[in-house]
């Protein structure tokens, strides 16, 4: 690599660093640590001196008296004085006899004010003026007293200033050590946070602290990788784009559900770009002190301009970028809004930020301020979505690199078992499978370990020791059999391929579905899914003539789905093609509904019709297949877990094609195990509240 001195032109400031970067020196020479002077240190020093002066002023413990006459009348004539000490021929210190200190008039000087211990003296003091005058007055006052009984006078020379300093030095050192300890506790080992409260908290990754993650470690995000790789390529080869008159985007916003790999993608950019990379969270700007967030934004961009070209990554930017004026409370957060205003100004204000690229990540892009999303600030919004089957396959391969796998493990099979799983979910599956295999004392991880890991993550841990009465167990078996039968027999319902009545997590029973990975859903598909969800309660009524609380999660799911059909998707004939959904999110903070009371009554009636019609349909289907339902429930009671093979044996295979004139009892081909609609892996549990909760991955 060429040397800076031989290649960089003789200029100063940012030009030298930029040209050095373009000619091969990716990073300018790092300067040594600087001591940043702050006026806060002056304030601390003044406070320390104030405390020192206060402690110095405690000295002596002697009570001042006004004159020699007061001393003579109150203490000398009563023969209470033990001795008089003359300090530097200027001040007389009076020591009272120990036996006389017990008198009431000496209670003020009897003990020390700090420790309440006996005060050895001096007890009183006064200024004597001239030493000759004092000696003459003392001689006159004791002329009638024999010489051997007169008060003893001692002349001493007082301590010097430096002797006093040495006496207080240990205390001052102790106070300094305590001060340093408190500051380190407040701000970490680097010093006091209170003195650097306006400084940026961004972590700088450069040639000294490199990120090891590259794009090879990111799987299942091919479209998003293409977008961010263009940014990296621009930083490496700027002339390729600038020669055509193009400009690099100012910023890119990574948007997607939690766990899809937004932060991982940003780490890969840091590892690939080979330029200074500042990383911090949106919450790092938020502080209880007004103006601190804006100060940190200014300091961050000041550092970035010095290191340009560079990248700034702000994770969870919604913590500071929430739309101004939106919120359920009446009082605005001035500190957060001032921070956002400063961020907007720095990203595209009057000043220039050439060479500084901002990456940000959030899963709540709908609540961000519109000024933040406009071109010139975040020019691009990169959507990081849940991976499809091919994406899940690649993610499994990445996380399986360091695992000891058995030959029975099929990556493509596992990708089919996990529709709707994010990259974080798949990483959790691989780790959980390794833990399960280790718990079973295996030397390799087998296929069954992965399947058990999927079940563990979706439904929770099995609770085989949970006490359930035989009658309750029978009700749960028929409930789960009802779900299985309806999902197998209806045309558009997700096929249920595994059922268990072993308690798992918070549920008393669980049923695994295999959802179809589709982007849109028809009205018929939603109706069939509602019927399948009500199959458990319908089976209870058909078999026992009564219903239980075990359908709590089922009812919650279908109620939300039915209201969505009517008010959001416009799938109701009576209300027509109307949607009350507000994608901007402002409706959340509205004090009134976007429709009248009469319309609200109509919505409730239509939702009730949808649910009751589906419930009647489920009961009709189960009544027509009562014998198969009884056999399925009995087999479930015996085995506790049944699979799609048992359903095929009792109900027959699902035909590959549909009869167009027949909308029920003719399902389509079953696939392989698992989960629920919209791609989210889930189980359909049974059991009363609070056990009847839907568990989602």
Phi, psi and omega in degrees: 000131182296156180275148181300318188295329183274338187248330184279138176291159185279069174236178183236169174074214187290331182299319182296317181293320182293314181293325175299322179293316183292333183268009173126336177278100184295327183235131173292158181299131179283133180275156180292165181297137180253150173267113181270111179289139179224143178293344177298329178295324178295317179298319180296319180295318178298317179297320180295317178296323179298314179296321180297316179297320179298318180290324179296327184285358179288336197319169169076291188084000181276139179270129182285140171242161193280322188204172177294327180297319177297318177299318183293315185288319189270333188235318186288315182293332180276003177059040181260350186273130179273315180199163176235130180248122180264119182261117176054030179056027182232327188226134180257126177250128188254131177251123179271144178299144184300318182291335180278340181296343180286345180294153184297326185288348179255016183295334182287336183244008185292325183226163178286144183287336184275303186261353181064018177275169181296135183270111181285348181111171359292153184259327178223160179205151174204158178277134188262348184072243179276137180293325180294318179297318180297315181296322180294317180295320180293321178296317180295321183290335183249022184294332180271359183258136177303150184299323183290342181259359182289158182292135181282134179247128182239133179254125180227158176258127185290164179294149177282171180299317182290329176294323177293320179300315180297329178292326181265353184301316178303321180294318179297318179298319180297319178295320179296316179297319178296319179297314179297320180299315180296317181295320180292324177293327180283322189238012180084184186290345183279355181126191187281127177290331183292334179276344181239030188292334179269003181276152180290144179262013184294141175268127182263124175252116178224205184294337179276333180226084187269152174267129185274347183282136178234180180295339178293337180272358181251117181239154176080006181232050188297315182295317180294324180296324179298319181295311185284334177295331177294322177295316179297318180296325178295319179294328180278322183230071185295327183295333179301327183259319183291335179294336178264002179089006181281159177235143179289142176302143180293322184202160178225134181252121178269119184238136177172168180297162178298142175084006183273353173107025181294312180293323178298320178296320178295322176297321178295323176298318179297322181286331184269330191289328182058037173230161177306137187229115178263126181237132176200169181258155178299330180289345179293341178276338188278129181213157181287340181272132181292132177094349182290317181300315179297322178296321179292324177297314179299318181293323179298312182287332175296315177296321182295321179295325178292330182262001185304144359284140183205176180235137173249128177244122179247109180275145181051058183291345179295344177296332181239344186258015180299144183304134180290140179084357179254134178161153182285342183268158182277335183266130180279149177272095185298325181295315180294318181292322177293326176295316179297318179299319179293322178296319178297319180294317181292324183288320180205067179252207183288329179280172182253137177237044182297134179090357179251116180250134182251125170251141178218156181226142176199155171249014180226058183294338183291341182261001181285152179294138183296329179294335180283333187266356185288156175302142186105338173247278171258095183290331185233141171246114183260116183272122178253099188263172175297139184289148173278190185297318179294321177296318178296324178298315179294322179294319177301319181297321180296315184280348179267359183303320187258012180260147175270101189259148173276160180295340182285349183283122179244114184295319181296322177297318180293325178296326177289331182283350190235051176294138180085358179282137174274175178299323178294323177296318181294320176299322178292322178298313180298316180293319180294323178297320178296320179292321179295316179297320178293323179296331180266010176060040178266156177267341177224163180265122184262172181299319181296328178297321177293319179296319177294326178293320177299314178298320181296319182286322183286309188258343184101181183282138177294140178238079184287343182266004180290132185278118177229132181290157180302321180294318177297319180296323179293319178297317180296321180297316179291325178299310180292326177295325177297316176301314184297316183294313183295316181294332179280328188267333183279154189291314188253359182290150176292128181295132179267118191247356178206131180228141177219148174249012172283125180303136182220123182065235179262003183258154178270344177201161184214148179229128182264128177254159171246099182284149174277131181280092182235157183264332177232158182229135180271169180297318181297321179296319180292322178296317179295323178293323177294319178299318180295322179292328179274358181298328180295310179293322179298320179296322178297315182290320180295323185273312188255350181075010179212169180234163183233182179276004184292349183262022184304307182294327177298314182294321178298317182295312185287331178296313178297319182293321180291317177297325178294321178300320187276314190262341185247308188270353179063041183257018180249134185291323185289316179279335176081201186275068181234138176230132178258018180280136179244105184290341180284342180086359181291336182295337181298329185255014179277146181268359179218154179283153182281015179217165184281171179294325179295319177295322178299320178295320178296319179299314180299319181294318181292323177296317178298320178297317181300313185291314182292324177296317179294322180295317178297321179296319179296318179295322179296316181295315182292325177295325179287339180240040185297321182296314179297324179297317179296317180295320180295317179294320179295320178294324178293323177294326182283313186266337184070340177220129176232158185235183185296334179298323178293323179292319178297323181293321185272320186255351183088162181290154176281123184295148183289338181234161182255153170272116187298332182274351183244120187258007178215166179066008180229081181282174179256182187305139175274147177252217181251171201310140117161315207219224185227186185293175179053019174084350186277122179295130184203168173238155175254101185276167174233160179126153182286170178296140003268010185285340187271060179253139176287129180258123179240151179278000000 
